[in-house]
Amino acid sequence: MPRPALVQFPAFRHHEASRESANNAMMALLVGAQVSAQFLELTRDSPRQLSEIFPSIPHVERFDLRPSDAQNILRGAEEHLGAMAVPQALAIHEGFILDCLELLNAGSAKAWEMHDKLAMHAGGTFDADRMSRFHVLREMRNAIIHRSGIVNQRLIDKINDLTPAGENEWCKHTGRSPRRLKIGDRVTFMLGELVEALATTKALAREANWLLIPAVPSSKWAEVIIDDHLQHTAGQLNPTKRRKAVMGFCRHNYRAVTVAEADLKAAASTRGIDMA
């Protein structure tokens, strides 16, 4: 059964582009670190420092080690990259949910409550399995940022709330269950946790998108559409061409929502734009 269409409003497009950019950058760094470590095998036994061997590489003096020492660090880079990448993935997602709340005139919210608040104002729900995974990731992120990765009771509580289906999906991505963690252990983010974070936030963002479609009034969607259209349409258009351009823009990005043409004309009028 095909899934319903998504509405391609600016915040959602930005969210998708940011996710892809972050994913590509982190994968490039991860692969690049391993390629560099492999390349340094050619100079492994050299007593010289990297700045002597590769003087033309920018900032090499900040990583001025012997090749063998540099190899060891590069081969262990995955954990350090994960500690940066997973929080970034969550931050991108949380920013998007705040944008969704703004569309509903629902105010702001903390990360632990924002999905519930969005669901309440939209009159729907988020998938419980995905939400249980999100909250484990969120508390793991908090442990990394605020406690040097040390597990506390709040994280254990969220792990205990993880649904069986949620744990199963987590294990598919990471190859290990978070239930192994005990108070005082240290959280580590590897590639699997990044894949899990990207998968969970991608799915929750789409759920948020579907919740917004019926919850945002036609008049509000009309304002979003006109503002979006004006950002992407240069020059002056006569009313007839403006109407055709707006309707075409709607078909391309907003076919998932039903917006009255009268609302589009009203929104355009308030911005000094005439539509035939």
C-alpha positions in Angstrom: 0.0 0.0 0.0 1.6 3.3 -1.1 2.3 5.9 1.6 0.6 9.3 1.4 2.4 12.1 -0.2 4.6 14.5 1.9 4.2 18.2 1.8 7.4 19.8 0.7 7.3 23.0 2.7 10.6 24.9 3.4 11.3 23.6 6.8 10.9 20.0 5.6 13.0 20.5 2.5 15.7 22.1 4.7 15.5 19.2 7.2 16.0 16.6 4.4 18.9 18.5 2.8 20.6 19.0 6.2 20.2 15.3 7.0 21.7 14.3 3.7 24.5 16.8 4.0 25.4 15.7 7.6 25.3 12.0 6.6 27.5 12.5 3.5 30.0 14.6 5.5 30.3 12.1 8.4 30.6 9.1 6.0 33.3 11.0 4.1 35.2 11.6 7.3 34.8 8.1 8.5 36.0 6.6 5.2 38.6 9.2 4.8 40.1 8.4 8.2 40.4 4.7 7.3 41.8 5.5 3.8 44.4 7.8 5.5 45.3 5.1 8.0 45.8 2.6 5.1 47.8 5.1 3.2 50.1 5.8 6.1 51.1 2.1 6.0 53.5 3.2 3.3 55.4 5.4 5.9 54.7 3.4 9.0 58.3 2.8 10.1 59.4 6.3 9.3 60.9 8.2 12.3 59.8 11.6 10.8 56.8 13.6 11.8 53.8 14.1 9.5 54.7 17.7 8.9 58.0 16.7 7.5 56.5 14.0 5.2 53.5 16.0 4.1 54.4 19.7 4.5 51.9 20.9 1.9 48.8 19.6 3.8 47.0 22.5 5.6 47.1 22.3 9.4 49.2 19.2 9.4 51.2 20.7 12.2 48.2 20.3 14.5 48.3 16.5 14.0 52.1 16.3 14.0 52.8 12.7 14.9 54.8 9.9 13.6 52.9 7.8 11.0 52.4 4.8 13.3 50.9 7.0 16.0 48.7 8.8 13.5 47.5 5.4 12.2 46.3 4.3 15.6 44.3 7.5 16.1 42.7 7.4 12.6 41.7 3.8 13.0 39.9 4.6 16.2 38.2 7.7 14.7 34.8 6.1 14.4 33.8 6.6 18.1 34.9 10.3 18.0 33.0 10.9 14.8 30.0 9.2 16.2 30.1 11.4 19.3 29.8 14.4 16.9 27.5 13.0 14.3 24.7 11.6 16.4 24.1 14.9 18.3 24.1 16.7 15.0 21.5 14.4 13.6 19.3 14.9 16.6 19.8 18.6 16.6 18.7 18.8 12.9 15.6 16.8 13.8 14.7 18.8 16.9 15.0 22.0 14.9 12.5 20.7 12.4 10.0 19.7 15.1 10.2 23.2 16.5 9.4 24.5 13.0 6.4 22.2 12.9 5.2 23.6 16.3 5.5 27.1 14.9 3.3 26.2 12.0 0.6 25.1 14.5 1.1 28.3 16.6 1.9 25.8 19.5 4.9 27.7 20.9 8.2 26.1 21.8 9.1 23.0 23.7 12.0 21.0 25.2 13.4 18.0 23.3 11.8 15.5 25.7 8.3 16.9 25.2 8.2 18.4 21.7 6.8 15.3 19.9 4.0 14.9 22.4 3.2 18.6 22.1 3.1 18.4 18.3 0.9 15.3 18.4 -1.5 16.9 20.9 -1.9 20.1 18.8 -2.2 18.1 15.5 -4.7 15.6 17.0 -2.6 12.6 16.2 0.2 10.3 17.5 3.7 9.3 16.8 4.8 5.7 16.4 5.5 4.4 19.9 8.4 2.1 18.9 10.2 5.0 17.1 9.6 7.4 20.0 11.1 4.9 22.4 14.2 4.7 20.2 14.4 8.5 19.9 14.3 9.0 23.7 17.1 6.5 24.2 19.2 8.3 21.6 18.3 11.7 23.2 19.5 10.5 26.7 22.6 9.0 25.2 23.3 12.3 23.5 22.8 14.1 26.9 25.3 11.6 28.5 27.9 12.4 25.8 27.5 16.1 26.1 26.9 16.6 29.8 28.5 13.6 31.6 31.4 12.5 29.4 29.3 9.6 28.3 28.6 8.2 31.8 25.3 6.3 32.0 22.8 7.6 34.7 19.4 6.5 35.9 17.5 8.7 33.4 19.2 6.8 30.5 18.5 3.5 32.1 14.8 4.5 32.5 14.5 5.3 28.8 16.2 2.0 27.9 13.7 0.2 30.1 10.9 2.0 28.2 12.3 0.7 24.8 9.6 -1.4 23.2 10.4 -4.9 21.9 9.9 -3.8 18.3 12.0 -0.7 19.0 14.8 -2.7 20.4 14.7 -5.1 17.5 15.0 -2.2 15.0 17.8 -0.7 17.1 19.7 -4.0 17.0 19.3 -4.3 13.3 21.1 -1.0 12.8 23.7 -1.2 15.6 24.3 -4.9 16.1 24.0 -4.4 19.9 21.2 -3.7 22.4 21.4 -0.7 24.7 20.1 -2.9 27.5 23.7 -4.0 28.0 24.4 -0.6 29.6 24.5 -0.2 33.3 24.8 2.9 35.6 28.4 4.0 35.5 29.1 2.5 32.0 30.2 4.8 29.2 28.1 5.5 26.1 29.8 5.1 22.8 28.4 6.1 19.4 29.6 4.1 16.5 28.5 4.0 12.9 25.5 1.8 13.8 24.2 4.4 16.3 24.5 7.1 13.6 22.6 4.9 11.2 20.0 4.4 13.9 19.7 8.1 14.6 19.3 9.0 11.0 16.7 6.2 10.4 14.7 7.1 13.5 14.6 10.9 12.9 13.9 10.4 9.2 10.8 8.3 10.0 9.6 10.7 12.8 10.0 13.7 10.5 7.8 12.1 8.0 5.2 11.3 10.6 5.3 15.0 11.7 4.8 16.0 8.1 1.7 13.8 7.8 0.4 15.1 11.1 0.6 18.7 9.9 -1.2 18.1 6.6 -4.7 18.1 8.0 -3.9 20.1 11.2 -2.6 23.3 9.6 -5.5 25.4 8.3 -5.9 26.1 4.6 -5.3 29.9 5.2 -2.0 29.1 7.0 -0.8 26.7 4.2 -1.7 29.5 1.7 0.6 31.9 3.5 3.4 29.3 3.6 2.9 28.6 -0.1 2.9 32.2 -1.2 6.0 33.1 0.9 7.8 30.0 -0.4 6.8 30.8 -4.0 8.0 34.4 -3.7 11.4 33.1 -2.4 11.8 31.0 -5.6 10.2 33.3 -8.3 12.3 36.2 -9.4 10.9 39.2 -11.2 7.4 40.7 -11.7 4.5 38.7 -13.1 1.2 39.9 -14.3 -1.8 38.5 -12.3 -2.6 35.8 -14.8 1.0 34.5 -15.0 1.3 34.8 -11.2 -1.7 32.6 -10.8 -0.3 30.0 -13.2 3.1 30.1 -11.4 1.5 29.7 -8.0 -0.7 26.9 -9.0 2.2 25.1 -10.7 4.3 25.6 -7.6 1.5 24.1 -5.5 1.3 21.0 -7.7 5.0 20.5 -7.4 5.6 21.0 -3.7 2.1 21.1 -2.0 0.0 18.5 -3.8 -0.3 16.7 -0.4 -2.5 19.5 1.0 -5.8 20.9 -0.1 -5.7 24.7 -0.2 -8.5 26.9 -1.4 -7.6 29.2 -4.2 -9.4 32.0 -2.4 -6.9 31.5 0.5 -4.0 31.7 -1.9 -5.3 34.9 -3.4 -5.9 36.4 0.1 -2.4 35.5 1.2 -0.9 37.0 -2.0 -3.0 40.1 -1.6 -1.6 40.7 1.9 1.9 40.6 0.4 1.0 43.1 -2.3 0.7 40.5 -5.0 -2.3 40.2 -7.4 -3.5 36.8 -8.8 -6.1 36.7 -11.5 
